[in-house]
Amino acid sequence: MGIYRCPMAISKTIRLSGGSSDSIEDAIRTVLARAAVTIRDISRFRVVEVGGKVDSAGVPTNFEVLIDITFNVREAIQGE
């Protein structure tokens, strides 16, 4: 009788940054949308750092985020 091994999902986390002149939320959405163009199976994200720029009156002019994006590592598929 052989040992049955259940395949275990493997994931990878990368750190990306980006920004928006509108809001922190828009900066996060922008980074995730851009990452999704080339990365499949994104499963979660975590905000690591939030920052930005302000004008001389102290009004935010740009919102910048640093986020960790986690995605599943796919098995090699014939013909792909």
Backbone torsions as a table, in degrees:
resi	resn	phi	psi	omega
1	MET	NA	123.3	-179.3
2	GLY	-82.8	166.7	178.1
3	ILE	-91.9	127.4	177.2
4	TYR	-84.9	125.8	178.2
5	ARG	-111.6	118.5	178.3
6	CYS	-76.9	128.7	178.8
7	PRO	-63.7	133.9	-179.3
8	MET	-102.0	135.1	178.2
9	ALA	-70.9	136.2	177.8
10	ILE	-112.7	136.8	178.3
11	SER	-126.3	161.1	-180.0
12	LYS	-132.6	144.1	178.7
13	THR	-120.3	132.6	176.3
14	ILE	-125.4	158.6	-179.1
15	ARG	-110.3	127.3	-179.9
16	LEU	-130.0	157.7	177.4
17	SER	-132.9	158.5	178.1
18	GLY	-175.0	179.4	-176.6
19	GLY	-151.2	175.8	178.6
20	SER	-156.0	148.5	175.1
21	SER	-87.5	-5.5	-176.4
22	ASP	-92.4	-53.1	-174.6
23	SER	-167.8	167.2	175.3
24	ILE	-63.5	-44.0	-179.8
25	GLU	-59.4	-42.2	179.0
26	ASP	-66.4	-35.3	177.0
27	ALA	-63.0	-43.3	177.8
28	ILE	-62.5	-47.8	-179.8
29	ARG	-61.2	-37.7	179.7
30	THR	-64.7	-45.6	179.6
31	VAL	-63.6	-45.0	-179.4
32	LEU	-63.9	-42.2	180.0
33	ALA	-65.0	-41.5	179.2
34	ARG	-66.5	-41.6	178.9
35	ALA	-63.1	-37.7	-177.5
36	ALA	-66.0	-16.1	177.2
37	VAL	-65.3	-36.5	-175.7
38	THR	-118.5	-9.6	-178.8
39	ILE	-116.0	125.1	178.0
40	ARG	-91.9	157.9	171.1
41	ASP	60.2	40.2	173.2
42	ILE	-65.9	127.5	-175.6
43	SER	-110.1	-26.6	179.7
44	ARG	-164.0	168.8	175.7
45	PHE	-143.6	160.5	177.4
46	ARG	-141.0	127.9	177.9
47	VAL	-77.1	122.0	-178.1
48	VAL	-93.9	-40.2	-175.8
49	GLU	-152.7	144.5	175.6
50	VAL	-128.0	136.7	178.4
51	GLY	-155.0	-165.3	178.3
52	GLY	168.6	-171.7	180.0
53	LYS	-121.3	151.0	178.1
54	VAL	-128.2	155.6	176.4
55	ASP	-86.2	-176.1	-175.7
56	SER	-64.4	-20.2	177.9
57	ALA	-90.5	-0.6	179.9
58	GLY	85.6	12.1	179.5
59	VAL	-87.9	129.9	178.8
60	PRO	-60.2	132.4	178.1
61	THR	-113.9	-17.9	179.1
62	ASN	-154.2	138.2	179.2
63	PHE	-112.2	129.1	-178.1
64	GLU	-122.0	138.8	179.6
65	VAL	-129.1	150.0	172.6
66	LEU	-121.0	118.7	-175.8
67	ILE	-130.0	149.0	171.1
68	ASP	-95.1	129.0	178.9
69	ILE	-114.6	129.3	179.6
70	THR	-111.2	135.2	178.9
71	PHE	-139.9	157.5	-179.9
72	ASN	-80.5	137.9	175.7
73	VAL	-83.7	125.6	-176.5
74	ARG	-87.8	150.9	172.7
75	GLU	-74.5	151.1	176.6
76	ALA	-66.0	134.6	179.9
77	ILE	-117.3	131.0	179.0
78	GLN	-56.7	136.1	175.4
79	GLY	84.7	-1.8	179.4
80	GLU	-99.8	NA	NA
